[in-house]
């Protein structure tokens, strides 16, 4: 029996959590015991979503401030968090973090693993590096040209990637290329695309239509955080309204996060209540995708827009800013509209669709022909590295 450990920093609802859920619900368990270590227990994405044979383990208090920005801690005036954050930064800058992580591991983990996977860019790689496993994998989800979460601690991450990590999995070729421009680990690199559980998506989408059928409904699905670009989307919706282009189209946003309150206040302040619906977190977002006329992804950056594939599995066309691999995902615009990654790009694209509904209907026809055929090839690649 192989003991295998996946390490994540948290379990908030988002692309990384969904991909891990898809993997753990589809891999072969014949000779495997899987544990998932959540370093700090925030979020509930894994609740009732993983097979019963998967053990979930939680980290110590040391990990509680990993993802809290220093500015946010200073603003909160939490002295204990501030002291712990400064300690963490010093550990990272001096390289003593590896010694500290060995001590924390002994408090958390009670067995050895044949394979350990750091399933989130950044800190989880350091935790995995100090384990005794002979097969240590770093799983990359981020385009490092746009967002490099390791840049402030280049020395320690260079050491870890060169000396301790055996394999580096990237979700796209672009993610792999941008990472290797920094760390030059081509000999360890492999691309494995995100696994989509299309059968589960179809099953979960079989609910009643949550929208007014007489209106055009756009939908965004994802955490309400800065990187998703919802703030700039709302500005362009307001501009469309002020220019007399917007009619009774509805823009639905499914998700919650630190920006939710700010978005809600903006909608009320500028009078967009009739055209924008902030629906909050939905445990099952798939009916909201299935019955939408178009899915919108307006992110500043993404490693791979997982929600785009989910929408296409439900035969829903997509509108997306130009992010990594977007041409491949939407087949050069066959399954959706690709716009420049800017406020003006978003505005121009929405204006075209609202003014000329034929564009939307043609994209719907194209999306209706989409077939997801990669699942079993991807599963084969994943099972091959879990040794």
N, C-alpha and C positions, 0 to 999 in steps of 0.2 A: 504494500500500500504506500503510495507517494503522498507525503504531506506537502501541501502547496499553500502559500500565503500570498494574498493580495493586500497591498497596503494603500489606503487612501487617507487624505487629511480630514475629510468630513463626509457627510452623506446628505448634502443639500441637493434638492431636486435640480437636475441639469444634465447636460449632454454626457459628461463623464460617468455620472451615476447610472444613467440609462444604459450606456454601453456595457458597463460592468454587470448590470442586472441581466441584460440580454445574453452575455457570455455565460454567466453562471446558471442560467436557465436552459442552456442548450449544449454545454460541453458534455463529454463522456465521463461518467463518474465511476466506471467499472473498477479502476485501480487507483482512485484518487480520494483524498480527504481534503476538502477546501476550507480554509479559514480566511475571514476577512477582518483585517485590523483597521478600525476607524480611530485615527490618532486623537481627535477631539470630537466628542459626541454632540455635533450640531447637525440639525436636519433630520428628516425622517424618510428619505427616499427609499431605504431598503426595507422599511416596515411592511411585512406581509408580501414582499416581492421576491424573496430568494427561496430556493429549495430548502426544505427542513433540514437536510443533511449538512448545510453550510453553517459553520459556527461564526458568529460575530463577536469580536473582541474589541475592547475599548482601551485607549491609551490612558496614561497617568495625567495628573493636573499640569505637569510640565508642558504639555502640548496645547493647552487651552489658548495661548496667545500667539500661536504660530501665524495665523492669518489676520490677526488684528493689526492694522497699520499703526505705526508709531504716532502719527498725527491724531488719529482717532482716540488712542489711549490717553494722550496728553489732554485732548479736549474733554474726555470723560472725567479727568482728575482722579482716576483710580490709581492710587499710589502703588499698591501691590502689583497690579498689572504692568505699571510703568517700570518698576524694578525688574520684574521677570522678563519684560521685553528687552530692556537694556542688557541684561545677562545673556539673553539669547543672541542678540546682535554681536556681543563680544565673543561668545562661543563660536559663532559663525566666522567672524573676521580672523580669529586666532587659529582656527582649525580644531579647537578643543571640543567642538560639537560632536565629533565622532566618538571621543572618549565618554562624553556625557550620554550619548545615545546607547552605548553598550550597557551602561548602568540602568537606563530606563527600560531597555529590552528585557533585562533579567527580571524586572518587576511585572512585566506584562505576559511574556511568552513562556510556556512551560514545556515546549518540545522543539525539536529540530525540524527543518524543512528542506526538502530536496530542491524546491524552486521557490524563490520569492520574487514578487512582481511589484515594483513601485508603479502604481496605476494612475499616478497624477504627477505632472511635471513639478520639479522643485524639491521640497523638503522630504517627501517620501523616498526619494532616491538616496538621501543620506542615511535614512533609517535602514533601508534595505542593504546598503553597502556594508554595514558593520555586522550583518548576520553571518552565520557559518555555512549557509547554503552554497553549493558549488555552481548553481544556476541562478544568477541574479539578473533580472530583466528590468529595464526602465522603459515605460510605455508613454510615448510622447503624444500629446493632444494639441499642442500649441505651435503656431508659426512663430519661430524665434526672431524672425526679421521684424515682426510687428510688436510682439510682446515677449521679452526675455526675462522670465522670473528669476534667473540665476545671475544676472549681470552684476549685482552688487557683491556677489560672493564667488567671483570667477575662479579664484585660486583653489578653494576647497572642492568646487564642482569639477574642475579640470582633473584634480587628483582622483576623485571618486570615479569619474567616467573612464579614465585611463587605467586605473589600477584594480577597481573592484567590480565594476559592472561587466557582465559577460555578453549581454545582448541588448540592443536598443531598437525597440519597435516603434515605428512612426505610423500615424493613421493615414498619411498621404505622402507622396513622393516630394511634394513641396515642403512639408514639415521636416522630412528627412534631410533634404538639401540645405535648408536654412540652419538647422541644428548643426550639421557637419561643417558649415562655414565657420562656426565658432569652435567646435570641439574636435573636428577631424577624426571621427570614429567610424569611418566608412566600412571598415572590416567587420564591425560588430552590428551593422545596421540591417534592418529588414522592414519592409512596408507590409502592414496588415490593416486593411480597411476596417472601419467601424462595422460591427455586426448589427444588422437590423433584423428584429424578430417580426417579419411581415405577417405571419399567421396570427400572432398575438395582437398586433396592431389592428388587423381586420376584425378580430373577435371583439376587442374592446370598443371599437367604433360603432358597433351595432346597438346604438341607443337612439332615442328620439332626437329630432332636429331641435337644437336649442335656440335657433334664430328665427327672426321674422322672415318668412319665405318671400315676401313681397319686396324685400330690399337686397341690395348688393352688400354682402358681408365679407370684409377682409378680416384675417385673424393673424395675430402674432402670438407665438407660444415660446416662453422662456422666462427665466428669472429677470425681474425688473432691477437690473444692475446697469451701471454706466456703459459697459462695453456693448450692450445690446442696442444702444442708440435710440431708445424710445423717446428720449427728450427731443432729439432732432426730428423724429417722425411727427410728434405732436405739433411742432413749430410749422412743419410743412402742411399738415392738415389744416391748421389755422390759416395759413397763407392761401390755401385752395379755397377755403370758405370766404375769406376776405375778397378774393378775386372773382367770386361768383361762379366758381367751377364746381364746387362741392354741392351735391343735391342732398339726397337722404341716404347716402352710403354710410355704413356703420363700420367703424374700426374697433375690433374686439382685441383686448390684450389679456391673455391667459398667463398668469404667473404672479409671484410676489417676490419681494426682496427689499433691499435697503432704499431703493428709489421709489417704491410704490406710493408712499405718502406724498412725495414731491410731485409725482406725476398726477396724482389725484387732485392736489391743490391747484396745479396748473390748469387742468381741464375745467375745473369749476371757475377759476379766475377769469379765463378767456372765453367762457361760454361755449365749450365744445361738448357739453353733456349729451346732446342729441346725436352726436356723430361718433363719440368715443365712449366705449364701455370697458372699464377696468374690472375684470371678472375675478381677479385674485387667483390663488392657487387652486388647481383642480387635480385631484388624485388621478382622474382619467381625462386627459385633455383631447383624446382622439375623436370623440363626436364633434368637438369644436373645430377640429381640422377637417374632418370628413364633409361636413355640411357647409363649410365656408366656400365662397366663390374663388378665393385666392389666399394663399399663405404669404405673409410678408416677413422677410428677414432683413433687418436694416442695421445689422451689427457693424461696429467699427472694424472688428476682426473676429475670425473664427478659425480654429484648426481645420474643421470640417463641419459644415452646418448640418448636423444630424437630423434636425427637424425637417429639412428639405426632403430627405429621403423618405421620412415618415409620411410627409404630405403626398409625395409621388406614389407611395404604396397605396394611398387612399384615392389616387387619381385626381389630386388637387394641384393645379398649376401654382407656380411660385414666383414671387417678386423678390429679388435679392440684390444687395449691394455687392460690388466686386470684391470678393474675399478669396482666400486660397482655394484652388481647385473648383471654383464655381462654374467655369465653362464645361468642365467634365461632368459635374453633378447635373447640370441642367442641359447637357448636350448642346452647348453653344446657343442656348436660347430656345431650343425646341420645346422644352417643358416649362418655360417661364421667361420672365423679363429680367435681364441683368442690367443694372444701372451703375453709374459711377458712384464710388463710395464717398459721397458728399451730400450736404443738404440740398444743393441744387440738383444733383443726380436723382435723389429721392423725389423731389418735387416734379421734375420733368417726366419721370416715369409714371407717377400717379396721375398726373395731368393727362397723359396720353390715354391711359386705361379708362379714366372717367369720361373723357370726351368721346372716345371711340370704343364702345363696348364690344365691337367685333374683334378687337385685339384679344380681349379677355375670353370670348367664346372660342376663338381659334386655339388659344393656349389650353383651354379646357379639353378640347377635342384631342389635342396632342398628348396631354397628360393621361387621358383615358386609355392610351395605348401603351403606357409605361409598364414594364415588367421587371420586378426585382429578382435576379437570378444568381446572386453572388453568395447567398447564405452558406451553402454547404462547402464551397471552396474555402471561404473564410474560416469556417469551423475546423476544417482539416488543418489549416495553417496554425490555428490557435492550439489545437490538441497536440500538434507536433512539437511545440516549444515547452509544453508543460510536462517536463521529464523529471 
